[in-house]
């Protein structure tokens, strides 16, 4: 057996010289304990991207196994927090001394939250796709959060057209009657002849990405999700009874919105949250009327910040 195994990355030079912006691995499957503010760490199943730059133009390559082993150590011996994220990025760089001076890591996972029904005491699980990204570029740390939050959107135009049809049906039904009892009208409104049309609504998704202020040392994921749902007012439900479904219908009727309305609501809310330096958002209304989607995108508007 050979005494020493060959190490091509260390013992040979690049056949074509040049620096590289990022080199590493993607779709690394890792179970992690996630640290959240105010509660015990919880397990998530993450897919991870890990990169460093290749600053030495003559080096054959980086040490990819060192990136993986650092992630594995985090998975086995600690939990993912702001502090351990910073340590992980530092480890990526220090284990590539003379090769790299920048590092990047991204964690994608579903965060399951218990959500209460609107009226009753029923509860159920909702899964929110979350991305945590950290990078060190020119010795500056940047941490980003991204969440996808589902909600319901009811079209204002469709609602107006439905109301018009209901008005026309009312005129047809009670034409020529001088006196109409309220009881008769109430009974009629409870029939399909009374409510002859309903507006179209659809499941929608808000994608929101935020850059944390440098003094924020935790991941305010749940607070961000709550703020988004509070702004839109029609969050998708988990367990429901009829009273909850009725309240959901009421909320949709009282919060009619085009995609532009939803985007403006979120922009107003995010502008008021001081823990975020910058934000980018996209709302997607998966139309039930059309085969295409209605979309709105906006950013905070900082110079040098996110772009739409």
C-alpha positions in Angstrom: 0.0 0.0 0.0 1.3 3.6 -0.7 2.8 5.4 2.3 1.2 8.7 1.4 -1.9 9.4 -0.7 -1.6 11.9 -3.5 -3.1 15.4 -2.8 -3.6 17.0 -6.2 -5.2 20.2 -4.8 -2.1 20.9 -2.7 0.6 19.5 -4.9 -0.2 21.0 -8.3 -1.0 24.3 -9.8 -3.9 25.4 -11.9 -3.5 24.6 -15.6 -5.1 28.0 -16.4 -4.5 30.7 -13.8 -7.3 32.9 -12.5 -9.2 33.8 -9.4 -12.8 32.6 -8.8 -15.6 34.4 -7.1 -17.2 31.3 -5.4 -16.3 27.6 -5.2 -18.0 25.1 -2.9 -21.0 22.8 -2.7 -24.7 23.0 -2.9 -27.7 20.8 -1.8 -25.8 19.5 1.3 -28.4 17.7 3.4 -28.0 18.5 7.1 -30.2 18.2 10.1 -29.9 21.2 12.3 -31.1 22.6 15.6 -32.4 26.1 15.0 -32.1 28.7 17.7 -35.2 31.0 17.8 -35.8 33.9 20.2 -37.7 33.0 23.3 -37.9 29.3 22.8 -35.8 26.1 22.9 -33.9 25.2 19.7 -36.0 23.1 17.3 -34.8 20.6 14.7 -35.1 21.4 11.0 -33.9 19.5 7.9 -31.9 21.9 5.8 -30.3 22.0 2.4 -27.1 24.0 2.5 -24.9 25.8 0.0 -21.3 26.5 1.2 -18.7 28.5 -0.7 -15.5 30.4 -0.4 -13.7 32.4 -3.0 -10.5 31.3 -4.6 -8.2 34.3 -4.3 -5.0 32.6 -5.3 -4.9 32.5 -9.1 -2.4 29.7 -9.1 -4.1 27.3 -6.7 -5.6 24.2 -8.1 -8.7 24.4 -5.9 -10.2 24.7 -2.4 -10.6 22.1 0.3 -14.3 21.3 -0.1 -14.2 18.6 2.6 -13.3 21.3 5.2 -16.5 23.2 4.4 -18.5 20.0 4.8 -16.8 19.0 8.1 -17.4 22.5 9.5 -21.1 22.1 8.7 -21.2 18.6 10.1 -19.7 19.9 13.4 -22.3 22.6 13.6 -25.0 19.9 13.0 -23.7 17.6 15.7 -22.4 19.8 18.4 -24.3 23.1 18.3 -27.4 24.9 17.0 -27.7 27.4 14.2 -27.8 30.9 15.7 -26.5 34.3 14.6 -23.3 33.6 16.7 -22.7 30.1 15.3 -23.4 31.3 11.7 -20.6 33.9 12.2 -18.3 31.3 13.6 -19.0 29.0 10.7 -18.1 31.6 8.1 -14.9 32.4 10.0 -14.0 28.7 10.0 -14.6 28.5 6.2 -12.0 31.3 5.8 -9.5 30.3 8.4 -9.4 26.7 7.1 -8.5 28.2 3.6 -5.7 30.4 4.7 -3.8 31.9 1.7 -6.6 30.6 -0.6 -9.7 32.5 0.5 -10.8 35.7 2.2 -14.6 35.6 1.6 -17.2 33.1 2.6 -20.9 32.3 1.9 -23.4 29.9 3.4 -27.2 29.5 2.8 -29.6 27.3 4.7 -33.0 26.4 3.2 -35.6 24.7 5.3 -39.3 24.6 6.3 -40.1 26.1 9.7 -43.3 24.5 11.2 -45.3 26.7 13.4 -48.4 26.0 15.5 -51.2 28.4 14.3 -54.5 29.0 16.1 -57.8 29.1 14.2 -59.5 32.5 13.8 -62.4 31.9 16.2 -62.3 28.5 17.8 -59.4 27.0 19.9 -58.4 24.6 17.1 -54.7 24.6 16.2 -52.6 23.1 13.4 -49.2 23.1 11.8 -48.2 25.5 9.0 -44.9 25.1 7.2 -43.1 28.3 6.2 -40.2 28.0 3.7 -37.2 29.9 5.2 -33.8 30.8 3.9 -30.9 32.1 6.1 -28.0 33.5 4.2 -24.7 34.7 5.7 -21.6 36.0 3.9 -18.3 37.7 4.6 -17.2 39.9 1.8 -14.3 42.3 2.2 -14.4 41.5 6.0 -18.0 42.7 6.3 -20.6 40.3 7.6 -24.1 40.3 6.0 -27.0 38.2 7.3 -30.2 37.8 5.4 -33.5 36.1 6.1 -36.1 35.1 3.5 -39.6 33.8 4.2 -42.5 32.6 2.1 -45.9 33.3 3.6 -49.1 32.1 2.1 -52.3 34.1 2.3 -55.6 34.5 0.5 -56.4 37.4 -1.9 -59.9 38.4 -3.1 -60.1 40.5 -6.3 -61.7 43.9 -5.8 -62.9 44.1 -9.4 -64.5 40.7 -9.1 -66.2 41.7 -5.9 -67.6 44.8 -7.4 -69.0 42.8 -10.4 -70.5 40.2 -8.0 -72.2 43.0 -6.0 -73.7 44.4 -9.2 -75.2 41.1 -10.1 -76.7 40.7 -6.6 -78.2 44.2 -6.9 -79.7 43.3 -10.3 -81.1 40.1 -8.9 -82.6 42.1 -6.0 -84.3 44.5 -8.4 -85.7 41.6 -10.5 -87.0 39.7 -7.4 -88.7 42.6 -5.7 -89.7 44.8 -8.7 -93.0 46.5 -8.3 -93.4 45.8 -4.6 -94.1 48.9 -2.6 -93.4 47.4 0.8 -90.9 44.6 1.4 -90.5 43.0 4.8 -86.9 42.7 6.2 -87.6 39.1 7.0 -88.4 38.3 3.4 -85.2 40.1 2.2 -83.1 38.3 4.8 -84.5 34.9 3.7 -83.9 35.7 0.1 -80.3 36.7 0.7 -79.7 33.3 2.3 -80.5 31.6 -1.0 -78.4 31.0 -4.2 -81.0 33.2 -6.0 -80.1 36.0 -3.6 -76.3 35.7 -3.8 -76.1 34.9 -7.5 -72.4 35.6 -7.8 -69.2 35.5 -5.6 -65.8 37.2 -6.2 -62.9 35.1 -7.1 -60.1 34.6 -4.6 -56.9 32.6 -4.7 -54.1 31.3 -2.6 -51.2 33.8 -2.8 -47.7 33.9 -1.5 -45.6 36.8 -0.2 -41.8 36.3 -0.6 -40.0 38.6 1.7 -36.2 39.0 2.0 -34.6 41.2 4.7 -31.1 42.2 5.6 -30.5 42.3 9.3 -29.1 45.4 11.0 -25.6 44.8 12.3 -26.7 45.1 15.9 -29.3 42.3 15.5 -27.9 39.1 17.0 -30.8 36.8 16.6 -33.0 35.5 13.8 -36.4 37.3 14.1 -38.1 34.7 11.8 -41.3 34.3 13.7 -41.7 38.0 14.3 -41.2 38.6 10.5 -43.8 36.0 9.6 -46.3 37.4 12.1 -45.8 41.0 10.8 -46.5 39.8 7.2 -49.6 38.0 8.2 -50.8 40.9 10.3 -50.3 43.3 7.4 -52.2 41.1 4.9 -54.9 40.0 7.4 -55.9 36.9 5.4 -53.4 34.2 6.4 -54.0 30.7 5.1 -55.5 28.5 7.8 -54.6 25.1 9.3 -57.3 23.4 11.4 -60.7 25.1 11.1 -64.4 24.7 12.1 -67.3 26.4 10.4 -67.0 29.5 12.6 -63.4 29.8 11.5 -64.3 29.4 7.9 -67.0 32.0 8.2 -64.5 34.5 9.8 -62.0 33.7 7.0 -64.7 34.6 4.5 -65.4 37.8 6.4 -61.8 38.8 6.5 -61.5 38.2 2.7 -64.5 40.3 2.1 -63.2 43.2 4.2 -59.6 43.0 2.8 -60.1 43.0 -1.0 -56.7 43.4 -2.7 -55.0 43.4 -6.0 -51.3 42.4 -5.9 -50.4 46.1 -5.8 -52.4 46.5 -2.6 -50.7 43.6 -1.0 -47.3 44.8 -1.9 -48.0 48.3 -0.6 -49.3 47.0 2.7 -46.1 44.9 3.1 -43.8 47.8 2.1 -45.5 50.0 4.7 -45.1 47.4 7.4 -41.4 46.6 6.6 -40.5 50.3 6.5 -41.6 50.4 10.1 -39.4 47.5 11.4 -36.1 48.9 12.7 -34.3 45.5 12.9 -34.0 45.3 9.1 -31.6 47.4 7.2 -33.1 46.6 3.8 -35.8 44.6 2.3 -37.1 43.1 -1.0 -40.5 41.6 -1.5 -42.6 39.9 -4.2 -46.2 39.0 -4.0 -47.7 36.3 -6.2 -51.4 36.0 -6.7 -52.0 32.6 -8.3 -55.1 33.6 -10.2 -58.2 31.5 -10.3 -59.7 33.6 -13.2 -56.6 33.5 -15.4 -54.0 30.8 -16.3 -51.3 33.3 -15.4 -50.3 34.9 -12.1 -50.5 38.5 -10.9 -47.2 39.7 -9.4 -45.9 42.9 -7.7 -42.2 43.5 -6.7 -40.8 46.3 -4.6 -37.8 47.2 -2.5 -37.0 49.6 0.3 -35.1 51.8 -2.2 -31.7 52.2 -0.5 -28.8 53.4 -2.6 -26.7 50.3 -3.2 -29.3 48.1 -1.7 -31.7 45.5 -3.1 -33.0 46.0 -6.5 -36.4 44.9 -7.8 
